[in-house]
Amino acid sequence: MTTSSSASLRTLDKTGTGGVSVTALVLAKAAGATTIATSSSDEKLDFVRTKLGADYGINYNTTPDWAAEVQRITNGKGVDHVIEVGGVGTMQQSLVAAGRGGLVTVIGFLASQPQGQVPDVTMMALAKALTVRGLTGGSKQQLEEAVRFMSARGLELPVDEVFAFERDDIIAALRHLESGSHIGKAVSHVVIDLEDVNAFKHAAP
C-alpha cells in the first residue's frame, strides 16, 4: 500500500476485515494515516477499532450509502486513498468516497454488479482528478521493504485461525474463509524439515 507519513492523510480501508484489508489498515496506521474501516459486522468493526487502531468504522449493511458517511466524517473532503477489494460492485461508492486528486487502488473483485449499473469510472475519475490503479501484487523488493518496516515498528497482523496442513483441515480452512467470519488471515501450519529442503536444493535436475 502506498501512503504517506503525514498524519493528515485520510485513508479509507473500505474492504472489510480480511487479510488484505487488515494489512492495509495496520500499515496505514503505522504511517500516521487516519483510517476508516468498513464491514458488515459491528463486532468486527469493534475489533479493528480497539485492537488495530482504526479511527472510524462504518457498517455497510446498516449504512448502505457509506460513501456519504465518509464524506461526513471528512467534512466533505473525502479520503486520499481507497483500498477497493469489492471491485465493480462497490466501485461507485469508492469513487464518491474519494477526495479530489485521490487514489483508488483496486485489489479485488468480491462484489458483482448488473451490467446496466456499472459506474462510469471514466467520468468520475476525470471530474475529481482521481487515479484508479489496479494492483495484483508487489515485487520481492517491496515485500522485503514491508517486512523491514513492520519489524522495525513491531507490527503484527492478526491470524484468525491456524489449520493443520492435512486434507480435512485444508477443507475446513477453505470453508472458514468462505463463511466470511474471519478477521485477518486463516493459515495452514506446515512443518518443514530443513534437511529435506537442503537435499532437494542440491538434488540433480
QUIRA-V460409 format. One record per backbone hydrogen bond with DSSP energy under -0.5 kcal/mol. NH is the residue of the N-H (numbers start at 0). CO is the residue of the C=O. If there is no record, write none. Layout:
nh=<NH & NH>
co=<CO & CO>
//
This chain:
nh=<2 & 8 & 10 & 10 & 11 & 11 & 12 & 12 & 13 & 13 & 18 & 21 & 22 & 23 & 24 & 25 & 26 & 27 & 28 & 29 & 30 & 31 & 32 & 33 & 34 & 35 & 36 & 37 & 38 & 44 & 45 & 46 & 47 & 48 & 49 & 50 & 51 & 52 & 53 & 54 & 55 & 57 & 59 & 59 & 62 & 65 & 67 & 68 & 69 & 70 & 71 & 72 & 73 & 74 & 75 & 76 & 78 & 79 & 80 & 81 & 82 & 83 & 83 & 84 & 88 & 88 & 89 & 90 & 93 & 94 & 95 & 96 & 97 & 98 & 100 & 101 & 102 & 103 & 104 & 104 & 105 & 105 & 106 & 106 & 107 & 109 & 110 & 116 & 117 & 120 & 123 & 124 & 125 & 126 & 127 & 128 & 128 & 129 & 130 & 131 & 132 & 132 & 134 & 142 & 143 & 144 & 145 & 146 & 147 & 148 & 149 & 150 & 151 & 152 & 153 & 153 & 154 & 159 & 159 & 160 & 162 & 164 & 165 & 169 & 170 & 171 & 172 & 173 & 174 & 175 & 176 & 177 & 178 & 179 & 179 & 180 & 183 & 184 & 186 & 188 & 189 & 190 & 191 & 193 & 196 & 197 & 198 & 199 & 200 & 201 & 202>
co=<0 & 5 & 8 & 33 & 9 & 80 & 10 & 35 & 11 & 82 & 183 & 17 & 18 & 19 & 20 & 21 & 22 & 23 & 24 & 25 & 26 & 28 & 27 & 8 & 32 & 10 & 55 & 12 & 57 & 40 & 41 & 42 & 43 & 44 & 45 & 46 & 46 & 48 & 47 & 34 & 34 & 36 & 38 & 57 & 58 & 63 & 64 & 64 & 65 & 66 & 67 & 68 & 69 & 71 & 70 & 73 & 96 & 9 & 9 & 102 & 11 & 81 & 104 & 82 & 85 & 110 & 86 & 86 & 89 & 90 & 91 & 92 & 93 & 78 & 127 & 98 & 79 & 130 & 81 & 102 & 103 & 132 & 83 & 104 & 83 & 84 & 85 & 113 & 114 & 118 & 119 & 120 & 121 & 122 & 123 & 124 & 125 & 124 & 101 & 129 & 103 & 130 & 105 & 138 & 139 & 140 & 141 & 142 & 143 & 144 & 145 & 146 & 147 & 148 & 149 & 150 & 149 & 157 & 184 & 184 & 186 & 188 & 163 & 165 & 166 & 167 & 168 & 169 & 170 & 171 & 172 & 173 & 174 & 175 & 176 & 175 & 16 & 157 & 160 & 162 & 187 & 188 & 189 & 191 & 192 & 193 & 194 & 195 & 196 & 197 & 199>
//
